[in-house]
Amino acid sequence: MDSIFTKIINKEIPAEIRYEDDLCIAINDINPKSEIHILVIPKKPIKNINVVEKEDKNILGHLFIVCKNLAKELNIEKSGYQILTNVEEGGGQTVMHLHLHLLSGNTLKL
């Protein structure tokens, strides 16, 4: 599975990196839906939540910790933020590589 995110992870195409470690990379979204819109992407090429395996639980937990830390660093932890993921085309997934959207405010009003 080779996606635009794989190319960003491999530094084949540029991105504005907000955070990176051995398990994931966090980049600014090129088409932001809020003032702060960061994509937190596992380096392991997982298509989406539908194909997550039991052994991926540490990666998933790590992605949420990274979101929490970025929210604190960006001073949105108290004002509020959202963490979203899209699953399959019908759920709005356009890149078939799991990623979390960290968005400031409440962009999804139900």
C-alpha positions in Angstrom: 0.0 0.0 0.0 1.7 3.1 -1.2 -0.1 6.4 -0.6 0.8 10.1 -0.4 1.3 9.6 3.3 3.9 6.9 2.6 5.7 9.3 0.4 5.6 12.0 3.1 6.9 9.4 5.8 9.7 8.5 3.4 10.5 12.2 2.8 9.9 11.7 -0.9 7.5 14.7 -0.9 7.6 17.7 1.4 5.1 18.4 4.2 5.0 20.7 7.2 5.9 18.3 10.0 4.6 19.2 13.4 5.8 16.0 15.2 7.6 12.8 14.3 8.9 9.7 16.1 9.4 6.0 15.3 5.7 5.2 15.2 4.1 8.2 13.6 4.3 11.6 11.9 2.0 14.6 12.4 1.7 17.1 9.6 -0.4 20.2 8.8 -3.4 19.4 6.6 -3.0 21.1 3.2 -6.7 21.7 3.1 -7.5 22.8 6.7 -11.1 22.6 8.0 -10.3 24.6 11.1 -7.6 27.1 12.4 -5.6 24.1 13.5 -5.9 20.9 11.4 -3.1 18.4 11.9 -3.0 14.8 10.5 -1.5 12.2 12.8 -0.4 9.3 10.7 1.1 5.9 11.8 4.2 5.0 9.9 2.9 1.4 9.7 0.7 1.3 6.5 -2.7 0.5 8.0 -5.6 1.1 5.6 -8.2 2.1 8.2 -9.9 1.1 11.4 -11.6 -1.8 9.6 -8.3 -3.7 9.2 -6.7 -2.8 12.6 -5.3 -5.9 14.3 -4.9 -6.6 18.0 -1.1 -6.0 17.7 -1.9 -2.4 16.5 -3.3 -1.3 19.8 -0.1 0.3 21.0 0.1 2.3 17.8 -3.5 3.4 18.1 -3.0 4.4 21.7 0.2 6.3 20.7 -1.6 8.3 18.1 -4.1 9.5 20.7 -1.3 10.5 23.1 0.4 12.4 20.3 -3.0 14.2 19.6 -3.3 15.1 23.3 0.3 16.4 23.5 -0.1 18.5 20.3 -3.4 19.9 21.7 -1.6 21.0 24.9 1.3 22.4 22.9 -1.0 24.4 20.7 -3.1 25.6 23.7 -6.4 24.1 22.6 -6.7 21.5 25.3 -9.0 23.7 27.4 -10.9 25.5 24.6 -11.7 22.2 22.9 -10.8 20.1 19.9 -11.8 17.1 17.9 -10.1 13.9 16.9 -11.7 12.3 13.8 -10.9 9.5 11.4 -12.7 8.6 8.2 -13.3 5.0 7.2 -13.7 4.0 3.6 -14.9 6.2 0.8 -18.5 6.3 2.0 -17.1 7.6 5.4 -15.1 10.3 3.7 -11.7 8.6 3.5 -9.8 9.9 0.6 -6.3 8.6 1.4 -6.3 4.8 2.2 -3.8 5.1 5.0 -5.2 5.4 8.5 -4.8 8.9 10.0 -6.4 11.0 12.7 -7.5 14.6 12.1 -6.8 16.9 15.1 -9.0 19.9 14.6 -9.4 23.0 16.8 -12.9 23.9 17.9 -16.0 22.0 16.9 -16.1 21.6 13.1 -18.7 18.8 13.3 -21.9 20.1 14.8 -24.4 17.3 15.3 
